[in-house]
C-alpha cells in the first residue's frame, strides 16, 4: 500500500499530526506550574512512529526538536517494545539516551492504534531544577555529570492505573521546588495524552493503514525535497570553526571545527577536528551536533521542507569520541545544550559562507544569555528564576539585523516583568535597547539589550551561563563584529564584571545588569 494514498488525504493527515504536536505544547504552557514553561515556553513537542522516526513536531525550540529525532530510538534500545502498554508514560533525561542535558526531561507515551504500537508522543520540558550542586542545576565548576543533578534512566512513572506515587516521591525528594516540579511533570503527562486522543480520532477517520501509508509518502517527499535542496548548493569542500569563549586549557577559547562536503544530493558534516572535551560543563552529545546540522541545512537550503525521518536521509554527521561533541557519559554537559550547539551552527555557517554567503546572516547573539536566580520565592517556597536574554541578529546581504531576538537554535520568550516581580524577590528596574551594539557594515547588525535586576532579599544565588563575552558575533563579507555580552554585579558602590560561567551568592541591594551582544554587520562600508 506504500505511496498509494491520494495527495489530499496525505495533506490532511500531515496537518492533523502537526496540529497534534502543537497542541501538546499549548497544553504544557497552559497547565505547567513553573514560569519557565508557562511564560517562557522552554519546551518542545514531537510525535514519532513506532520505530522512533520523527513524523511531526511543534513550532518550538530547534535544539530540542533535533535531539528528539533520536530520543525514542535510544529509548527503545533500553526498553523493548514488548514491555510497553497502553497508558504508560516514561520519563528520562540521560544525555546518552538521545538527549542533551539533565534539566531537559522527556516524557514518552507509546500510542496504540487498532491494538498495535503505532507511535510515540514526546514532551520535552526544561525543569527549573533537577538537583545537583547548585540551585537551578547549572554548576559552573562541575567536572562530572553527577554534580549536575539527578540522572533519570527510562522510568515508567505512569501506567493505565495512574501515577506511580513511590517513584514520583523518590524523584521529587531529590529536587528543589518539588511542588513546582510535580506540576510540570503532570503537564507533560497531559500533553502526551492530548496527542494520543488526536491520533485515536485520526485513526477512526482514516484507519491505521492509511495513516501509515501517508507517513511513508511524507518521508519520501521530504527526502526528495532535501536532496533537491542540497543539489542547489555548489559541490565542494568547505571548513569552518567557531570558539567557546574560555573553556579550553588555561582558559583559552576552545574550537568547534567542521568540514562540510557537498556532493550532488548528499552532504557530509565532519566535526572530527573539534577540540578535546573540556573540563567544565560545555561539552555536549553527538545528538546535539546532529541537531545543529539539521537546523543549519534546513535554514540554508530548505526551510519549507517538512521535518520527518525522511528529511535527514541525505545527511551524514561525524563526531570524534573524546571531543567536546562526544565526550563520554561522565563529562558535565549542562551548558553545552544551548552554548556549544550554537557554536556548531556558527561553524557550519562560516564554512558555508565560502559557498553561499548571500543566503546567510552575519553572526548573531547565538547564546542563551542565561541568568539563574535561586532561593526563596515571595511565597516562601524554594524556587529558581531561569531567564534567557536575547541579543542582536546579524545583518544580511539585503537588510540590517533585527534587535533583541533569539538567534538560531533557541526560541524561548522572555518572562514578563510583572511575573518576575510578583513571584520572585527581584525588581526589574531597567530594560532597554543597547545602542550602537550592532556591528557596522553596508548593513548593520541588530542591537542587543540591557536588563537590570535589583535583589530584594538576602539568601539568593546567581548563576551565569553565556557565551559571546570573549569571542563576539562575527561580521560577514567585510562587516564588523557586534559588541560582546557583558554581565555586571553592582554592590555597595563597586562594580564587578562577571564571568560567563559562574556561581555566586547575592545580598539584598545587589544589582545585576545584563548587556547582550549586538549582531555582526554585513559588507564593507
C-alpha positions as CSV (number, residue, x, y, z in Angstrom):
1,X,0.0,0.0,0.0
2,X,3.1,2.3,0.1
3,X,2.5,5.7,-1.6
4,X,-1.0,4.8,-2.8
5,X,-2.9,7.4,-0.6
6,X,-4.2,10.3,-2.6
7,X,-2.4,13.6,-2.1
8,X,-5.3,15.3,-0.5
9,X,-5.5,12.7,2.3
10,X,-1.8,12.9,2.7
11,X,-2.0,16.6,3.4
12,X,-5.0,16.2,5.7
13,X,-3.0,13.7,7.8
14,X,0.1,15.8,7.7
15,X,-1.7,18.9,9.1
16,X,-3.6,16.8,11.7
17,X,-0.3,15.4,13.0
18,X,1.4,18.8,13.1
19,X,-1.7,20.2,14.9
20,X,-1.5,17.4,17.5
21,X,2.2,18.2,18.2
22,X,1.5,21.9,18.5
23,X,-1.5,21.2,20.8
24,X,0.9,19.3,23.1
25,X,3.0,22.4,23.6
26,X,-0.1,24.5,24.3
27,X,-1.2,22.0,26.9
28,X,2.1,22.3,28.8
29,X,2.2,26.1,28.7
30,X,-1.4,26.3,30.0
31,X,-1.1,23.8,32.8
32,X,2.6,23.8,33.9
33,X,3.4,25.4,37.3
34,X,6.8,27.0,36.6
35,X,7.1,30.3,34.8
36,X,9.9,28.8,32.8
37,X,7.3,26.7,31.0
38,X,4.1,28.7,31.2
39,X,5.6,32.0,30.4
40,X,9.0,31.5,28.6
41,X,8.0,28.3,26.8
42,X,11.2,26.4,27.3
43,X,9.6,23.2,26.0
44,X,9.1,21.2,22.8
45,X,6.8,18.5,21.5
46,X,7.1,15.8,18.9
47,X,5.4,12.7,17.6
48,X,7.4,9.7,16.2
49,X,6.4,6.5,14.5
50,X,6.7,3.1,16.3
51,X,10.4,2.9,15.4
52,X,11.2,6.4,16.7
53,X,11.4,8.3,13.4
54,X,10.0,11.8,13.6
55,X,6.6,12.3,12.0
56,X,5.5,15.7,13.4
57,X,6.8,18.5,15.7
58,X,5.6,21.7,17.2
59,X,6.8,25.2,16.4
60,X,9.2,25.0,19.3
61,X,12.9,25.1,20.0
62,X,15.1,23.7,17.2
63,X,17.8,22.2,19.5
64,X,15.1,20.2,21.4
65,X,13.4,19.1,18.2
66,X,16.6,17.9,16.5
67,X,17.5,15.9,19.6
68,X,14.1,14.3,19.8
69,X,14.7,12.7,16.4
70,X,16.8,10.2,18.4
71,X,15.3,10.0,21.8
72,X,12.7,7.3,21.1
73,X,15.2,5.2,19.1
74,X,17.6,5.2,22.0
75,X,14.8,4.6,24.5
76,X,13.7,1.5,22.6
77,X,17.3,0.1,22.8
78,X,16.8,0.1,26.6
79,X,13.0,-0.6,26.8
80,X,11.9,-3.2,24.2
81,X,8.5,-2.5,22.6
82,X,7.1,-5.6,24.1
83,X,7.4,-4.0,27.6
84,X,5.2,-1.1,26.6
85,X,1.5,-0.9,27.5
86,X,-1.4,1.5,26.7
87,X,-1.5,4.2,29.4
88,X,2.3,4.2,30.0
89,X,4.3,7.4,30.3
90,X,8.0,7.0,30.7
91,X,10.4,9.8,31.8
92,X,14.1,10.1,31.2
93,X,16.8,12.7,30.9
94,X,20.0,10.8,30.3
95,X,22.1,12.7,27.7
96,X,23.3,9.4,26.2
97,X,19.7,8.2,25.6
98,X,19.0,10.6,22.7
99,X,19.3,13.6,25.0
100,X,21.1,16.9,25.6
101,X,21.4,17.9,29.2
102,X,19.8,16.8,32.5
103,X,17.3,19.6,33.0
104,X,15.5,18.8,29.7
105,X,13.3,15.9,30.9
106,X,11.4,13.9,28.3
107,X,8.0,12.3,28.8
108,X,7.4,9.5,26.3
109,X,3.9,7.9,25.8
110,X,3.5,4.9,23.5
111,X,0.3,5.2,21.4
112,X,-1.5,2.1,20.3
113,X,-3.9,2.1,17.4
114,X,-6.1,-0.8,16.4
115,X,-4.3,-2.9,19.1
116,X,-0.8,-2.3,17.9
117,X,2.0,0.1,18.8
118,X,1.8,2.8,16.3
119,X,3.5,6.0,17.5
120,X,5.1,7.8,20.5
121,X,4.2,11.3,21.8
122,X,7.2,13.0,23.3
123,X,7.0,16.1,25.6
124,X,10.3,17.7,26.5
125,X,10.3,20.3,29.2
126,X,13.1,22.2,30.9
127,X,12.7,21.6,34.6
128,X,13.8,24.6,36.7
129,X,15.8,22.3,38.9
130,X,17.0,18.7,38.5
131,X,19.1,18.6,41.7
132,X,22.9,18.8,41.8
133,X,25.3,21.0,43.5
134,X,23.7,24.4,42.8
135,X,20.2,25.9,42.6
136,X,19.0,25.6,39.0
137,X,21.3,22.7,38.3
138,X,23.9,24.8,36.4
139,X,27.1,24.2,38.3
140,X,29.9,26.2,36.6
141,X,32.6,24.3,38.4
142,X,31.3,20.9,37.5
143,X,33.8,18.3,36.4
144,X,31.5,15.3,36.1
145,X,27.9,14.8,35.2
146,X,26.8,13.6,38.7
147,X,27.4,17.1,40.0
148,X,24.7,18.4,37.6
149,X,21.7,16.7,39.0
150,X,19.6,13.5,39.1
151,X,20.1,11.2,36.2
152,X,16.8,9.6,35.2
153,X,17.1,6.4,33.1
154,X,13.9,5.4,31.3
155,X,11.4,5.3,34.2
156,X,7.7,4.3,33.9
157,X,6.1,6.9,36.2
158,X,2.6,6.5,34.8
159,X,0.5,3.4,33.9
160,X,-3.1,3.0,32.9
161,X,-3.9,2.8,36.7
162,X,-2.3,6.3,37.2
163,X,0.9,7.7,38.6
164,X,3.3,5.5,40.5
165,X,3.5,7.5,43.8
166,X,6.6,5.8,45.1
167,X,8.7,6.6,42.1
168,X,7.3,10.1,41.9
169,X,8.1,10.8,45.5
170,X,11.6,9.3,45.3
171,X,12.3,11.6,42.3
172,X,10.8,14.8,43.8
173,X,12.6,14.3,47.1
174,X,15.9,14.9,45.3
175,X,14.8,18.2,43.5
176,X,14.5,21.7,44.7
177,X,10.9,23.1,44.5
178,X,9.2,19.7,44.4
179,X,5.7,21.1,44.1
180,X,6.6,23.1,41.0
181,X,8.4,20.1,39.5
182,X,5.3,17.9,40.1
183,X,3.1,20.4,38.4
184,X,5.4,20.5,35.4
185,X,5.6,16.7,35.3
186,X,1.8,16.4,35.3
187,X,1.6,18.9,32.5
188,X,3.8,16.8,30.4
189,X,1.6,13.7,31.1
190,X,-1.4,15.7,30.0
191,X,0.3,16.8,26.8
192,X,1.1,13.3,25.7
193,X,-2.4,12.2,26.4
194,X,-3.7,15.1,24.2
195,X,-1.6,13.7,21.3
196,X,-2.9,10.2,22.0
197,X,-6.5,11.4,21.7
198,X,-5.8,13.2,18.5
199,X,-4.2,10.1,16.9
200,X,-7.1,7.9,18.1
201,X,-9.6,10.3,16.4
202,X,-7.4,10.4,13.2
203,X,-7.4,6.6,13.2
204,X,-11.2,6.5,13.5
205,X,-11.5,8.7,10.4
206,X,-8.8,7.1,8.1
207,X,-7.6,3.8,9.7
208,X,-4.1,3.0,10.8
209,X,-3.1,1.5,7.5
210,X,-4.0,4.7,5.6
211,X,-2.1,6.8,8.1
212,X,1.0,4.6,7.9
213,X,0.9,4.8,4.1
214,X,0.6,8.6,4.3
215,X,3.6,8.8,6.6
216,X,5.7,6.7,4.2
217,X,4.7,9.1,1.4
218,X,5.6,12.1,3.5
219,X,9.0,10.6,4.3
220,X,9.7,10.0,0.7
221,X,8.6,13.6,-0.3
222,X,10.8,15.2,2.4
223,X,13.8,13.1,1.3
224,X,13.3,14.1,-2.3
225,X,12.9,17.8,-1.3
226,X,16.0,17.7,0.8
227,X,18.1,16.1,-1.9
228,X,16.8,18.7,-4.4
229,X,17.8,21.4,-1.9
230,X,21.3,20.1,-1.4
231,X,21.7,19.8,-5.2
232,X,21.0,23.5,-5.3
233,X,24.2,24.1,-3.3
234,X,27.6,24.1,-5.1
235,X,29.6,20.9,-4.9
236,X,32.8,21.3,-2.9
237,X,34.5,21.1,0.5
238,X,34.4,24.0,3.0
239,X,35.8,24.3,6.5
240,X,34.6,26.5,9.4
241,X,35.4,27.0,13.0
242,X,33.9,28.9,15.9
243,X,35.1,29.1,19.5
244,X,33.8,28.7,23.0
245,X,35.0,31.8,25.0
246,X,37.3,30.4,27.6
247,X,36.8,26.7,28.1
248,X,40.0,25.3,26.6
249,X,43.1,24.5,28.6
250,X,44.4,27.6,30.5
251,X,41.2,29.4,30.0
252,X,41.7,29.8,26.3
253,X,39.0,29.6,23.6
254,X,38.0,26.0,22.6
255,X,37.4,25.3,18.9
256,X,34.4,23.6,17.3
257,X,35.5,22.7,13.8
258,X,33.6,21.3,10.9
259,X,34.4,20.1,7.4
260,X,31.4,20.3,5.1
261,X,31.4,18.2,1.9
262,X,28.6,18.7,-0.7
263,X,28.5,16.1,-3.5
264,X,25.4,16.0,-5.6
265,X,22.4,15.4,-3.5
266,X,24.3,14.4,-0.3
267,X,26.0,16.4,2.4
268,X,28.6,15.3,5.0
269,X,29.5,17.2,8.1
270,X,32.6,16.1,9.8
271,X,33.4,17.5,13.3
272,X,36.5,15.3,13.9
273,X,38.7,18.4,14.1
274,X,36.9,19.8,17.2
275,X,39.0,20.2,20.3
276,X,39.1,17.6,23.0
277,X,36.4,17.5,25.8
278,X,36.8,20.4,28.2
279,X,36.9,20.2,32.0
280,X,33.7,22.2,32.6
281,X,30.1,21.9,31.6
282,X,30.3,23.0,28.0
283,X,30.6,19.5,26.5
284,X,27.6,18.1,24.7
285,X,26.3,15.0,22.9
286,X,26.5,13.7,19.3
287,X,22.7,14.2,19.2
288,X,23.2,17.9,19.7
289,X,25.7,18.1,16.9
290,X,23.3,16.3,14.6
291,X,20.5,18.7,15.7
292,X,22.8,21.6,14.8
293,X,23.4,20.1,11.3
294,X,19.7,19.5,10.8
295,X,18.8,23.1,11.7
296,X,21.6,24.6,9.6
297,X,21.0,22.7,6.4
298,X,17.2,23.3,6.6
299,X,17.7,27.0,7.3
300,X,20.2,27.5,4.4
301,X,18.9,25.0,1.8
302,X,15.3,24.1,2.5
303,X,13.4,25.9,5.2
304,X,10.0,24.8,3.9
305,X,10.8,21.1,3.9
306,X,8.6,19.1,6.3
307,X,10.8,17.8,9.1
308,X,10.5,14.0,9.5
309,X,12.5,10.8,9.3
310,X,13.0,11.1,5.5
311,X,14.2,14.7,5.6
312,X,17.6,13.7,7.0
313,X,18.5,10.6,5.0
314,X,20.7,12.6,2.7
315,X,22.9,13.9,5.6
316,X,25.9,12.3,7.3
317,X,27.2,13.7,10.6
318,X,30.6,12.6,12.1
319,X,31.8,13.4,15.6
320,X,35.0,12.2,17.3
321,X,35.0,10.2,20.5
322,X,36.8,12.2,23.2
323,X,35.9,15.6,21.7
324,X,33.7,18.3,23.0
325,X,30.9,16.9,20.9
326,X,31.3,13.3,22.0
327,X,33.0,13.4,25.4
328,X,31.8,10.3,27.2
329,X,28.9,9.9,29.7
330,X,30.9,11.1,32.7
331,X,31.5,14.6,31.5
332,X,29.4,17.6,32.5
333,X,27.2,18.9,29.7
334,X,24.6,21.3,31.1
335,X,25.8,24.4,29.2
336,X,26.7,22.5,26.0
337,X,23.0,22.1,25.2
338,X,22.4,25.8,24.3
339,X,26.0,27.1,24.0
340,X,28.2,24.5,22.3
341,X,25.3,23.7,20.0
342,X,25.3,27.3,18.8
343,X,29.0,27.2,18.2
344,X,28.4,24.1,15.9
345,X,25.8,26.0,13.9
346,X,28.1,29.1,13.6
347,X,31.0,26.9,12.5
348,X,28.7,25.4,9.8
349,X,27.6,28.9,8.7
350,X,31.1,30.1,8.5
351,X,32.0,27.1,6.4
352,X,29.1,27.7,4.0
353,X,30.0,31.4,3.7
354,X,32.6,30.3,1.2
355,X,29.8,28.8,-0.9
356,X,26.5,30.7,-0.4
357,X,27.3,33.8,1.6
358,X,24.3,35.6,0.0
359,X,22.0,33.2,1.9
360,X,23.5,33.8,5.3
361,X,23.3,36.3,8.1
362,X,26.4,37.5,9.9
363,X,27.0,36.3,13.4
364,X,24.3,37.0,16.0
365,X,23.6,36.6,19.7
366,X,24.0,32.8,19.5
367,X,23.9,32.1,23.2
368,X,21.2,31.6,25.8
369,X,22.5,34.7,27.7
370,X,21.4,32.8,30.8
371,X,21.0,34.1,34.3
372,X,19.5,31.9,37.1
373,X,18.4,33.3,40.4
374,X,17.9,30.7,43.1
375,X,16.5,30.9,46.7
376,X,13.2,31.7,48.4
377,X,10.3,33.0,46.3
378,X,7.9,35.6,47.6
379,X,5.6,32.8,48.9
380,X,8.4,31.3,50.9
381,X,8.9,28.2,48.7
382,X,12.3,27.3,47.3
383,X,12.4,28.1,43.6
384,X,14.6,29.2,40.7
385,X,14.1,32.0,38.2
386,X,15.7,31.0,34.9
387,X,15.9,33.7,32.3
388,X,17.5,33.8,28.8
389,X,18.4,37.2,27.2
390,X,18.2,37.7,23.5
391,X,20.5,39.9,21.5
392,X,21.1,41.3,18.1
393,X,20.6,39.4,14.9
394,X,23.4,39.5,12.3
395,X,22.8,41.6,9.1
396,X,22.2,40.0,5.7
397,X,23.1,41.0,2.2
398,X,19.8,42.8,1.8
399,X,18.9,44.2,5.3
400,X,20.0,45.2,8.8
401,X,19.8,42.7,11.6
402,X,16.8,42.7,13.9
403,X,17.3,43.9,17.5
404,X,16.8,41.7,20.5
405,X,15.8,38.3,19.1
406,X,16.6,34.7,19.7
407,X,19.0,33.5,17.0
408,X,19.3,30.0,15.6
409,X,18.6,27.1,18.0
410,X,16.9,28.9,20.8
411,X,13.3,30.0,20.7
412,X,12.1,30.9,24.2
413,X,10.3,34.0,25.2
414,X,11.3,36.4,28.0
415,X,9.5,36.3,31.3
416,X,7.2,39.4,31.7
417,X,8.4,41.8,34.3
418,X,5.1,41.5,36.2
419,X,5.6,37.8,36.7
420,X,9.2,38.3,37.8
421,X,8.3,40.8,40.4
422,X,5.1,39.0,41.6
423,X,6.8,35.7,42.2
424,X,10.5,36.4,43.0
425,X,12.4,38.6,45.4
426,X,13.6,40.7,42.5
427,X,12.8,44.0,40.9
428,X,13.4,44.6,37.2
429,X,14.4,48.3,37.1
430,X,15.8,48.6,33.6
431,X,15.0,47.1,30.2
432,X,16.1,48.9,27.0
433,X,18.0,48.6,23.8
434,X,21.8,48.7,24.0
435,X,22.5,51.4,21.4
436,X,25.3,51.0,18.8
437,X,26.0,47.4,19.9
438,X,25.4,46.0,16.4
439,X,28.4,45.7,14.1
440,X,28.9,48.3,11.3
441,X,28.8,47.4,7.6
442,X,26.8,48.1,4.5
443,X,24.0,46.6,6.6
444,X,24.3,46.9,10.4
445,X,23.8,44.2,12.9
446,X,20.8,44.4,15.2
447,X,21.3,45.9,18.7
448,X,21.3,44.0,21.9
449,X,19.5,44.9,25.1
450,X,20.2,45.9,28.7
451,X,18.2,44.4,31.6
452,X,18.8,45.2,35.2
453,X,17.7,43.3,38.3
454,X,17.8,44.5,41.9
455,X,17.9,41.9,44.6
456,X,15.3,42.5,47.4
457,X,16.4,39.9,50.0
458,X,19.5,38.1,51.3
459,X,19.9,34.4,50.5
460,X,19.6,34.4,46.8
461,X,22.1,32.9,44.5
462,X,23.1,33.7,40.9
463,X,24.3,31.5,38.0
464,X,25.7,32.9,34.8
465,X,25.9,30.7,31.7
466,X,26.5,32.5,28.4
467,X,29.0,32.8,25.5
468,X,29.9,35.7,23.2
469,X,31.6,37.5,26.1
470,X,35.1,37.0,24.7
471,X,34.5,36.0,21.1
472,X,32.0,38.5,19.7
473,X,29.4,37.8,16.9
474,X,31.3,37.8,13.6
475,X,30.7,40.1,10.6
476,X,30.4,38.7,7.1
477,X,31.7,40.0,3.8
478,X,33.8,42.7,5.5
479,X,31.2,43.7,8.1
480,X,32.4,44.5,11.6
481,X,31.6,42.2,14.7
482,X,29.0,43.2,17.2
483,X,29.7,44.2,20.8
484,X,30.2,41.2,23.1
485,X,28.0,40.2,26.1
486,X,28.7,41.7,29.5
487,X,27.2,41.0,32.9
488,X,28.0,43.2,35.8
489,X,27.4,43.0,39.6
490,X,27.0,46.3,41.3
491,X,27.4,46.1,45.1
492,X,27.9,48.9,47.6
493,X,29.4,51.4,45.1
494,X,31.7,48.8,43.4
495,X,31.2,47.1,40.1
496,X,32.4,43.6,39.1
497,X,32.2,42.2,35.6
498,X,31.0,38.6,35.9
499,X,32.4,35.6,34.0
500,X,30.3,33.9,31.5
501,X,30.1,30.7,33.7
502,X,29.9,31.5,37.4
503,X,28.0,30.7,40.6
504,X,27.8,33.3,43.4
505,X,25.8,34.4,46.4
506,X,23.8,37.6,46.4
507,X,22.8,40.1,49.0
508,X,19.8,42.4,49.4
509,X,20.6,45.6,47.4
510,X,22.8,44.0,44.8
511,X,22.1,45.0,41.2
512,X,22.8,42.6,38.3
513,X,22.9,44.1,34.8
514,X,23.0,42.0,31.7
515,X,24.1,43.7,28.4
516,X,23.6,41.4,25.4
517,X,25.6,41.3,22.3
518,X,24.8,43.0,19.0
519,X,24.8,41.2,15.7
520,X,27.6,41.3,13.2
521,X,27.5,43.7,10.2
522,X,27.3,42.6,6.6
523,X,29.5,44.0,3.8
524,X,32.2,46.6,3.9
525,X,31.4,50.3,4.1
